[in-house]
Amino acid sequence: MSVGIIMDAILRMLHGIGITFGLLGLSLAIGSIIAVLLLLMRISGRWWLSWPAQLYFYIFRGTPILVQIFIIYYGLPQFDWIRDSMFWSVLRDPFGCAIVALSLNVGAYVSEIFRGGVLSVDKGLLEAGAALGISTPQRFIYITAPLAIRISLPAYGNEIISLLKSTALASTITLADMTGIARTIVAETFAPYQIFISLALIYVTFTWIIQRTIRWTEGYLGRFTIR
């Protein structure tokens, strides 16, 4: 195993860190917004809102993310109305397609994480709020949401790590993220073992940083919890 090849590969692959974390940050932000909307639909108590949300979950949680990326990148451009719509400015670009696919996928998973957090909030707190005359929207904003976020944080952190690893699939649609650059280096050096070991070390490092950040945030938010 050549240490020189590994060090050179790591430096070159880090040039794709901007695309990797761009995919991670934008997909996580957009996906979280989608997740909140789906959560509100799911807990609305209205079947005509709840059923579409459940159908969304089944589709995006029941199919591989790679298939979703391929459908959006290769499939949607086949429709003339897509190419003539305002969405074409996003879907004509591989980066935009990757963002759309990752956001839709993470929205389904994060929504269920948030829902689990909401359902875990002690009903007695909500009843106490109602007894004090606090309205239902206010109880959700000031009581349910803060507690649900705290409860959901560990699972949300796991989803961030999962999303980080899923960004590697964007290299299959020509994006030069860290994985895409690694594949290019392998084609040049014919040293797949060293190159992908180097890539694994990079992802492990970033995963450790995310885990530590989530753990610190969890401790900070729970600093007033009685143990």
ZIVENHU-V860591 format. One record per residue. N is the residue number from 0. RES is the residue in one letter. SS is DSSP state (alpha for helix, beta for strand, coil for the rest). PHI is phi in degrees with one decimal (none if undefined). NEAR is the number of other ideal C-beta (glycine too) atoms within 10 Angstrom. Layout:
n res ss phi near
N RES SS PHI NEAR
N RES SS PHI NEAR
This chain:
n res ss phi near
0 M coil none 8
1 S coil -90.1 11
2 V alpha -65.3 8
3 G alpha -61.5 8
4 I alpha -63.4 16
5 I alpha -64.3 16
6 M alpha -63.7 11
7 D alpha -65.5 16
8 A alpha -65.0 25
9 I alpha -61.2 16
10 L alpha -63.6 10
11 R alpha -70.9 17
12 M alpha -67.3 23
13 L alpha -66.6 13
14 H alpha -66.6 12
15 G alpha -93.8 20
16 I alpha -66.1 14
17 G alpha -63.4 12
18 I alpha -68.3 22
19 T alpha -59.8 26
20 F alpha -79.2 15
21 G alpha -65.4 16
22 L alpha -62.0 25
23 L alpha -63.0 22
24 G alpha -66.3 12
25 L alpha -67.0 16
26 S alpha -65.0 25
27 L alpha -67.1 21
28 A alpha -65.5 13
29 I alpha -66.0 17
30 G alpha -62.4 23
31 S alpha -67.6 19
32 I alpha -64.1 13
33 I alpha -60.0 20
34 A alpha -62.5 24
35 V alpha -64.5 15
36 L alpha -61.9 15
37 L alpha -64.9 24
38 L alpha -61.1 21
39 L alpha -63.0 14
40 M alpha -65.0 18
41 R alpha -68.0 21
42 I coil -98.1 17
43 S coil -69.7 12
44 G coil 83.0 7
45 R coil -107.3 9
46 W alpha -63.3 9
47 W alpha -73.9 8
48 L alpha -103.9 15
49 S alpha -69.2 15
50 W alpha -64.1 12
51 P alpha -59.4 13
52 A alpha -65.2 19
53 Q alpha -66.2 13
54 L alpha -62.5 10
55 Y alpha -58.7 19
56 F alpha -59.7 18
57 Y alpha -63.5 10
58 I alpha -70.4 13
59 F alpha -83.9 19
60 R alpha -92.4 12
61 G alpha -98.1 8
62 T coil -125.1 12
63 P coil -64.7 10
64 I alpha -61.9 17
65 L alpha -64.5 13
66 V alpha -64.6 11
67 Q alpha -63.1 19
68 I alpha -62.5 22
69 F alpha -65.7 16
70 I alpha -62.2 13
71 I alpha -71.0 20
72 Y alpha -79.1 21
73 Y alpha -96.5 11
74 G alpha -86.0 12
75 L alpha -61.7 16
76 P alpha -63.6 14
77 Q alpha -72.1 8
78 F coil -94.3 10
79 D alpha -62.3 8
80 W alpha -67.4 9
81 I alpha -71.0 14
82 R alpha -68.5 13
83 D coil -93.5 9
84 S coil -95.3 12
85 M coil -69.9 6
86 F coil -76.9 14
87 W alpha -65.6 15
88 S alpha -63.0 9
89 V alpha -91.8 13
90 L alpha -78.3 17
91 R coil -79.5 12
92 D coil -109.1 13
93 P alpha -57.4 19
94 F alpha -63.5 18
95 G alpha -63.8 17
96 C alpha -63.4 23
97 A alpha -63.8 27
98 I alpha -61.7 22
99 V alpha -61.4 20
100 A alpha -63.9 26
101 L alpha -65.8 26
102 S alpha -65.4 21
103 L alpha -62.8 19
104 N alpha -69.4 24
105 V alpha -68.1 26
106 G alpha -60.3 24
107 A alpha -66.1 20
108 Y alpha -72.4 20
109 V alpha -66.7 25
110 S alpha -60.8 26
111 E alpha -69.0 18
112 I alpha -64.2 22
113 F alpha -63.1 25
114 R alpha -62.5 19
115 G alpha -61.4 13
116 G alpha -65.4 21
117 V alpha -63.4 19
118 L alpha -70.3 12
119 S alpha -85.3 13
120 V coil -68.2 19
121 D coil -59.0 11
122 K alpha -63.0 8
123 G alpha -63.3 8
124 L alpha -64.8 13
125 L alpha -68.5 17
126 E alpha -65.9 11
127 A alpha -65.5 13
128 G alpha -63.7 18
129 A alpha -64.6 12
130 A alpha -66.2 8
131 L coil -84.9 8
132 G coil 87.5 7
133 I coil -78.6 16
134 S coil -69.6 10
135 T alpha -59.4 11
136 P alpha -59.8 8
137 Q alpha -67.1 12
138 R alpha -63.1 19
139 F alpha -67.9 18
140 I alpha -72.0 12
141 Y alpha -98.4 12
142 I alpha -115.0 17
143 T alpha -67.2 22
144 A alpha -59.9 16
145 P alpha -59.5 12
146 L alpha -68.9 17
147 A alpha -64.7 21
148 I alpha -63.0 14
149 R alpha -61.9 17
150 I alpha -68.7 19
151 S alpha -81.8 20
152 L alpha -57.2 18
153 P alpha -59.1 13
154 A alpha -67.1 15
155 Y alpha -64.4 21
156 G alpha -62.7 18
157 N alpha -62.8 15
158 E alpha -68.8 21
159 I alpha -62.2 17
160 I alpha -64.0 17
161 S alpha -61.7 14
162 L alpha -66.5 23
163 L alpha -56.6 19
164 K alpha -69.6 13
165 S alpha -69.5 21
166 T alpha -61.5 22
167 A alpha -62.3 18
168 L alpha -70.0 21
169 A alpha -65.4 26
170 S alpha -65.7 22
171 T alpha -73.4 16
172 I alpha -116.9 18
173 T coil 76.2 10
174 L coil -76.4 23
175 A coil -93.3 18
176 D coil -79.3 25
177 M alpha -61.2 25
178 T alpha -68.8 24
179 G alpha -62.9 21
180 I alpha -65.8 23
181 A alpha -60.5 24
182 R alpha -64.9 16
183 T alpha -65.9 16
184 I alpha -64.9 22
185 V alpha -61.3 17
186 A alpha -64.7 10
187 E alpha -85.1 11
188 T alpha -103.2 14
189 F coil 54.9 8
190 A coil -128.7 17
191 P alpha -62.8 13
192 Y alpha -61.8 10
193 Q alpha -62.9 19
194 I alpha -66.9 26
195 F alpha -75.7 16
196 I alpha -64.6 13
197 S alpha -62.1 22
198 L alpha -63.7 21
199 A alpha -61.8 11
200 L alpha -62.8 13
201 I alpha -64.6 19
202 Y alpha -66.0 17
203 V alpha -62.8 10
204 T alpha -62.5 10
205 F alpha -66.5 18
206 T alpha -62.3 15
207 W alpha -62.0 11
208 I alpha -63.0 10
209 I alpha -64.1 17
210 Q alpha -60.2 14
211 R alpha -65.8 10
212 T alpha -65.2 12
213 I alpha -64.3 17
214 R alpha -64.3 13
215 W alpha -64.7 10
216 T alpha -62.9 14
217 E alpha -62.5 15
218 G alpha -65.7 10
219 Y alpha -66.3 8
220 L alpha -69.9 13
221 G coil -101.9 12
222 R coil -67.9 7
223 F coil -100.6 5
224 T coil -72.3 8
225 I coil -79.7 3
226 R coil -108.4 3
